[in-house]
Amino acid sequence: MVFNAIDDVLFWEDIDTLKKFFEENWKNFYPHDFAGWRKISAEFMKSQIPDKAEFIRRLEKYAEVGKPVWISGRNNSIDDIDTDTMIKAITVSSKISNGEQKAAQASKLQEKHQLHRNIYIDNIFHLQSNHILELTIGAGGGTNRVMKRMTERDFYMGVDIDFICAKNADALAKYYNVNGLGIAASLWNLPFNDCMFTSVCCCHGLNECREIPTILKEAYRVLKPGGKFVIECTHNIRNTQSYRDFSIYNFSDEEMIYWLKQLRMYAGSQNVEEILAACGFKFCNRIIDVNLRDILVYEK
C-alpha cells in the first residue's frame, strides 16, 4: 500500500477513509494502469474534498497541529515505530534472497545520466572507511548505487518507514555481500546515537516526506563533524507526488510551493538548502539540472 505524503496531510482527521480506499482499489490499477489509478484517485478526492476551500481548510489544520509521527500505517501494522517493530523488520528482512533481481532492476534505471549520478556517489564515499546512513530507501535505486561502491571497510544503514523498502536494502546488501542493513524506523526520531555516521544520504526520498525540518535536524545530529550530507532531489516541483493532488484543485505552482512550505514538506531544492543552513550544515557544492535531479552536498 503506497500513500502519497500529501494524502496523509489531507486525511489527518480521517486516515481510515484513506486506508479503505487504497485497500479496495490500488491493486486493480497500480502499477500496471497508472492512468486509471490517477483517474479513480481524483474521483475519490473530489468525493471527499468537494472544493478548494475544503482542501485549504485541511492544509491549515495540519499546518497547525501536524507532528512528525507515522500516521498512515502504510503496512497496516501500527501508527508509530517502536523497538519491537524494528526487530520485526530485521527478522523478516533476513529471509530476503531476491537481491539479484532488485539489483538488475535498479541498475537498468540508472543507466542514463551516469556521470551526473556518480557525483552523488563520489561525495558519499569521501573517506577510506565510510559509515553511511541512507534516509528513505524506497525502491532501492540509490541504495543499489551505494552498495555497488562499498568495500569491506564501509558500513551501510538504511532507514525507511516502510517494511517493504527496508527489505529492499537487505536484499541488495546480501546480493553485493556488503556490511549493510535496512530497518523500518521513524525518520523523525532516528534510533542512533549522536555523531555515528560519516555520510548521510537521500536519493529522491525527501520529495515524498512530511516534516522535513525535523528529518534534517536528525540527520545533523547523527552525522560526525566533518561528515557529508548528500541529497539527490527533484528540480521541477511538478514532478513530485504532491503535484497530483494540488493540480486536481487548480492550485498554481506558487500556491503549491507556499503550502508545501507551510506544511513542512518538499517545496523544491532551494527550500531544502534553506532548511539545511538553518540546521547548521555548511554548503559544499550543488549541481542543478532542470532536466534531471539536483544534487546538494553539505557538511557538518
C-alpha positions in Angstrom: 0.0 0.0 0.0 1.6 3.3 -1.1 0.3 6.6 0.3 1.2 9.9 -1.1 2.5 12.1 1.8 0.1 14.9 0.9 -2.8 12.4 1.2 -1.6 11.8 4.8 -1.9 15.5 5.4 -5.3 15.9 3.8 -6.8 13.0 5.7 -5.1 13.8 9.0 -8.5 13.8 10.7 -9.9 10.6 9.0 -7.0 8.4 7.9 -9.2 5.3 8.0 -11.2 6.5 5.0 -8.0 6.9 3.0 -6.8 3.4 4.1 -10.1 1.9 3.0 -10.0 3.5 -0.5 -6.4 2.1 -1.0 -7.3 -1.3 0.2 -10.2 -1.6 -2.1 -8.7 -0.1 -5.2 -5.0 0.2 -5.6 -4.2 -3.4 -6.7 -6.7 -3.1 -9.5 -4.8 -0.2 -11.1 -1.3 0.3 -9.7 1.3 0.0 -11.2 0.0 -1.6 -14.4 -2.6 1.1 -15.1 -1.2 4.3 -13.8 -3.6 6.5 -15.9 -6.6 4.6 -14.5 -5.2 4.9 -11.0 -4.8 8.7 -11.3 -8.4 8.9 -12.6 -10.0 6.9 -9.8 -7.8 8.7 -7.2 -9.0 12.1 -8.5 -12.6 10.9 -8.3 -12.1 9.7 -4.7 -10.5 13.1 -3.7 -13.4 15.0 -5.2 -15.9 12.9 -3.4 -14.2 13.6 0.0 -12.9 17.1 -0.6 -15.5 18.9 -2.8 -13.7 22.2 -3.4 -10.5 24.1 -3.0 -11.8 25.8 0.2 -12.1 22.5 2.0 -8.7 21.4 0.6 -7.2 24.6 2.1 -9.0 24.0 5.4 -7.4 20.6 5.7 -4.0 22.0 4.9 -4.4 24.7 7.5 -5.4 22.2 10.2 -2.3 20.1 9.5 0.0 23.1 9.4 -1.3 24.0 12.9 -1.4 20.5 14.6 0.7 18.3 12.4 3.6 16.5 14.1 6.4 14.2 13.0 4.8 10.8 13.6 4.0 8.0 11.2 0.2 8.4 10.9 -0.6 6.5 7.8 0.0 2.9 9.0 1.3 2.1 5.5 1.7 -1.6 6.2 -1.5 -1.9 8.3 0.5 -2.5 11.5 0.9 0.4 13.9 0.8 4.2 13.9 4.3 4.8 15.0 7.6 2.9 15.2 8.9 1.2 18.3 11.8 -1.2 19.1 9.7 -4.3 18.7 8.7 -3.1 15.2 12.3 -2.6 14.3 13.2 -6.1 15.4 10.3 -7.5 13.3 11.6 -5.6 10.2 15.1 -7.0 10.6 13.8 -10.6 11.3 11.6 -10.5 8.2 14.4 -9.0 6.1 16.7 -11.8 6.9 14.7 -14.1 4.6 15.1 -11.9 1.6 17.0 -13.5 -1.3 15.9 -11.7 -4.4 18.8 -9.2 -4.4 20.0 -10.1 -7.9 16.6 -9.2 -9.4 16.4 -6.0 -7.4 20.0 -5.1 -8.4 19.2 -5.7 -12.1 16.1 -3.5 -11.9 17.8 -0.7 -10.1 20.8 -0.8 -12.4 18.6 -0.5 -15.5 17.0 2.6 -14.1 20.5 4.2 -13.6 22.0 3.6 -17.0 21.2 7.0 -18.3 22.9 10.2 -16.9 25.6 8.1 -15.2 28.1 11.0 -14.9 25.6 13.2 -13.1 24.7 10.4 -10.7 28.3 9.5 -10.0 28.7 12.9 -8.4 26.2 11.8 -5.8 28.1 8.6 -5.0 31.5 10.2 -5.0 30.5 12.7 -2.3 29.1 9.9 -0.1 32.3 7.9 -0.3 34.6 10.7 0.7 36.8 8.7 3.2 38.7 5.4 3.1 36.2 4.0 5.6 32.6 5.3 5.4 29.8 4.8 7.8 26.8 5.6 5.7 23.2 6.3 6.7 20.6 6.4 3.9 17.3 8.1 4.6 14.3 6.8 2.7 15.3 3.6 0.9 12.3 3.4 -1.3 12.6 1.0 -4.3 16.4 0.9 -3.8 17.7 2.8 -6.8 20.0 5.0 -4.7 20.8 2.0 -2.4 21.9 0.0 -5.3 24.4 2.6 -6.4 25.8 3.0 -2.9 26.3 -0.8 -2.4 28.0 -1.2 -5.7 30.7 1.2 -4.5 31.1 -0.3 -1.0 34.2 -2.2 0.2 34.8 -4.3 3.3 35.8 -1.0 5.1 32.4 0.5 4.6 29.2 0.2 6.7 25.6 0.9 5.5 22.4 1.5 7.4 19.2 2.3 5.6 16.1 3.7 7.3 12.5 3.8 5.9 9.1 3.9 7.4 8.0 1.1 5.2 8.9 -2.6 5.8 9.0 -3.4 2.1 11.6 -0.7 1.5 13.7 -1.8 4.4 13.7 -5.3 2.9 14.9 -3.9 -0.4 18.1 -2.7 1.3 18.6 -6.1 2.9 18.2 -7.9 -0.3 20.7 -5.7 -2.1 23.2 -6.0 0.8 23.1 -9.8 0.6 23.5 -9.7 -3.1 26.5 -7.5 -3.0 27.8 -9.2 0.1 28.4 -5.9 2.0 28.1 -4.9 5.6 24.6 -3.3 5.3 21.2 -3.5 6.8 17.8 -1.8 6.2 15.4 -1.2 9.1 11.9 0.2 9.4 12.1 3.1 11.8 11.0 6.7 12.4 12.8 9.2 10.2 11.9 11.9 12.8 13.4 10.2 15.8 16.3 8.1 14.4 17.3 5.2 16.7 21.1 6.1 16.6 23.5 7.9 18.9 24.9 11.3 18.1 27.8 11.5 15.5 27.6 7.9 14.3 27.9 8.3 10.5 30.5 9.9 8.2 27.8 10.3 5.5 24.1 10.7 5.4 22.4 10.4 2.0 19.0 10.6 0.5 18.1 9.7 -3.1 14.8 11.4 -4.1 13.0 10.4 -0.9 12.6 13.8 0.7 10.2 14.6 -2.1 7.7 12.3 -0.5 8.2 13.1 3.2 6.4 15.1 5.8 8.2 17.2 8.5 11.4 17.7 6.5 12.9 20.2 9.0 12.8 17.5 11.7 14.3 14.9 9.5 17.2 17.2 8.6 17.8 18.1 12.2 18.1 14.4 12.9 20.5 14.0 10.0 22.7 16.7 11.5 22.6 15.0 14.9 23.7 11.6 13.8 26.4 12.9 11.4 30.0 13.2 12.6 31.7 16.6 12.5 33.2 16.9 9.0 30.7 14.4 7.7 28.8 15.0 4.5 25.0 15.2 3.8 24.3 14.4 0.2 20.9 14.5 -1.4 19.5 14.0 -4.9 16.1 15.6 -5.3 13.6 16.6 -8.0 14.2 20.0 -9.5 10.8 20.6 -11.0 8.1 20.7 -8.4 5.6 19.5 -10.9 7.4 16.1 -11.0 6.6 15.5 -7.3 3.8 13.2 -6.0 2.3 16.2 -4.2 1.5 17.9 -7.5 -1.2 15.4 -8.4 -3.5 16.4 -5.5 -2.8 20.2 -5.8 -3.5 20.1 -9.6 -6.9 18.5 -9.1 -8.0 21.7 -7.3 -6.2 24.1 -9.8 -3.5 25.4 -7.4 -0.9 27.5 -9.2 2.7 26.5 -8.8 3.3 29.5 -6.5 0.3 28.5 -4.3 1.6 24.9 -4.1 5.1 26.0 -3.1 3.6 28.3 -0.4 1.5 25.5 1.1 4.3 22.9 1.0 6.5 25.2 3.0 3.7 25.8 5.5 3.2 22.0 5.8 7.0 21.4 6.2 7.1 19.2 3.1 9.3 19.3 0.0 9.0 22.6 -1.8 12.0 22.4 -4.1 15.8 22.1 -3.7 16.2 25.8 -2.8 13.9 25.4 0.2 15.8 22.3 1.3 19.0 24.4 1.2 17.4 27.0 3.4 16.5 24.3 5.9 20.0 22.7 5.8 21.6 26.1 6.6 19.2 26.7 9.5 20.2 23.3 10.9 23.8 24.3 10.9 25.1 22.5 7.8 27.8 24.2 5.7 27.4 24.4 1.9 29.9 22.4 -0.2 28.5 22.0 -3.6 25.4 21.9 -5.7 24.7 20.5 -9.2 21.5 21.9 -10.7 20.0 20.2 -13.7 16.4 21.2 -14.6 16.0 18.0 -16.8 17.2 15.6 -14.1 17.5 16.0 -10.3 19.5 18.5 -8.3 22.4 17.2 -6.2 23.1 19.1 -2.9 26.3 18.5 -0.9 26.6 19.9 2.7 29.0 19.3 5.6 28.6 19.3 9.3 
